[in-house]
Amino acid sequence: MIAATRYLRRDPAEIEPWKETCGQIRCLIEEKDGAAGEVHQVEIQDAKLHYHERTDEFYYVIAGQGTMLLDDEEIELHQGVVVYIPRGVRHKARGNLTVLTVCIPSGVLGDVHELE
């Protein structure tokens, strides 16, 4: 963060979404903000199998239900579920989901390695 900034506040309704590997993303806390990690709100749509070489992710399901493929295992997702995805784990979510992702360290958007 910038030295003079003590906090950041972002409203997803004020951020224009754009299409990326997992669907529509709204970057709430970005690498350029200088924070220790990043926070994104993602509407899962046609996610592609991918992994991150340097970034760990936490998914918190805000709404919806579906599944997530983690390497060779599939798990159920629904509102309230939290999933920790260590760097290197191949993953993709399926279904009608809105998730909050927390990515540590920052720089995840430059660390997406698509496999399909």
C-alpha positions as CSV (number, residue, x, y, z in Angstrom):
1,M,0.0,0.0,0.0
2,I,1.0,3.6,-0.5
3,A,2.6,4.8,2.8
4,A,-0.1,7.5,3.4
5,T,-2.9,4.9,2.9
6,R,-4.0,3.2,6.0
7,Y,-6.8,1.1,4.4
8,L,-8.6,0.4,1.1
9,R,-12.4,0.3,0.6
10,R,-13.9,-1.0,-2.6
11,D,-17.5,-1.6,-3.6
12,P,-17.9,-4.4,-6.2
13,A,-20.9,-2.5,-7.7
14,E,-18.5,0.3,-8.7
15,I,-16.0,-1.9,-10.4
16,E,-16.4,-2.9,-14.1
17,P,-16.0,-6.7,-14.5
18,W,-14.0,-8.3,-17.3
19,K,-13.6,-11.8,-18.6
20,E,-10.7,-14.0,-17.5
21,T,-9.8,-17.7,-17.0
22,C,-12.6,-18.4,-14.5
23,G,-15.4,-16.1,-15.7
24,Q,-16.3,-12.5,-15.0
25,I,-13.9,-10.9,-12.5
26,R,-14.0,-7.7,-10.4
27,C,-10.6,-6.9,-8.9
28,L,-11.3,-5.5,-5.5
29,I,-7.7,-5.3,-4.2
30,E,-5.1,-5.4,-7.0
31,E,-1.4,-5.9,-7.2
32,K,-1.0,-2.2,-8.0
33,D,-2.5,-1.4,-4.6
34,G,0.6,-2.7,-2.9
35,A,-1.2,-4.9,-0.5
36,A,0.1,-8.3,0.7
37,G,-2.4,-10.1,-1.5
38,E,-5.3,-9.6,-3.9
39,V,-9.0,-10.0,-3.5
40,H,-11.4,-10.6,-6.4
41,Q,-15.1,-11.2,-6.8
42,V,-15.6,-13.8,-9.6
43,E,-18.8,-15.0,-11.3
44,I,-17.8,-18.5,-12.4
45,Q,-18.6,-19.1,-16.1
46,D,-16.8,-21.7,-18.3
47,A,-13.7,-21.8,-16.1
48,K,-10.6,-23.3,-17.7
49,L,-8.3,-25.8,-16.0
50,H,-5.3,-23.9,-14.7
51,Y,-2.7,-23.5,-11.9
52,H,-0.6,-20.9,-10.3
53,E,3.1,-21.3,-9.9
54,R,3.7,-18.7,-7.2
55,T,0.3,-17.9,-5.8
56,D,-1.9,-19.6,-3.2
57,E,-5.7,-19.0,-3.4
58,F,-8.6,-19.1,-1.0
59,Y,-12.1,-19.4,-2.5
60,Y,-15.1,-18.4,-0.4
61,V,-18.4,-19.2,-2.1
62,I,-20.7,-16.2,-1.7
63,A,-23.6,-17.7,-3.7
64,G,-24.6,-20.6,-5.9
65,Q,-23.5,-24.2,-6.1
66,G,-21.3,-26.3,-8.2
67,T,-18.1,-28.4,-8.1
68,M,-14.4,-27.8,-8.2
69,L,-11.8,-30.1,-9.8
70,L,-8.6,-30.0,-7.7
71,D,-5.9,-32.1,-9.6
72,D,-7.8,-35.4,-9.9
73,E,-10.4,-34.9,-7.1
74,E,-13.8,-33.2,-7.5
75,I,-15.4,-31.5,-4.5
76,E,-18.9,-29.9,-4.0
77,L,-19.3,-26.2,-3.6
78,H,-22.2,-24.3,-2.1
79,Q,-22.7,-21.0,-0.3
80,G,-20.4,-20.6,2.7
81,V,-17.8,-23.2,1.6
82,V,-14.1,-22.1,1.8
83,V,-11.4,-23.9,-0.3
84,Y,-7.7,-23.4,0.1
85,I,-5.8,-24.1,-3.2
86,P,-2.0,-24.2,-2.8
87,R,0.2,-23.1,-5.6
88,G,0.8,-25.8,-8.2
89,V,-2.6,-27.5,-7.8
90,R,-4.5,-27.7,-11.1
91,H,-8.1,-26.5,-10.6
92,K,-11.3,-25.2,-12.1
93,A,-14.8,-24.6,-10.8
94,R,-18.0,-25.5,-12.5
95,G,-21.6,-24.4,-11.9
96,N,-23.4,-21.2,-11.1
97,L,-21.1,-19.6,-8.5
98,T,-20.1,-16.2,-7.2
99,V,-16.9,-16.5,-5.2
100,L,-14.5,-14.2,-3.4
101,T,-10.9,-15.2,-4.0
102,V,-8.0,-14.2,-1.8
103,C,-4.6,-14.6,-3.5
104,I,-1.3,-14.5,-1.7
105,P,1.1,-13.1,-2.6
106,S,-0.2,-10.5,-5.0
107,G,0.5,-10.9,-8.7
108,V,-1.9,-13.8,-9.4
109,L,-3.1,-12.4,-12.8
110,G,0.4,-12.7,-14.1
111,D,0.6,-16.2,-12.7
112,V,-2.2,-18.0,-14.5
113,H,-1.1,-21.1,-16.4
114,E,-4.0,-22.4,-18.5
115,L,-4.1,-26.1,-19.3
116,E,-7.1,-26.1,-21.7
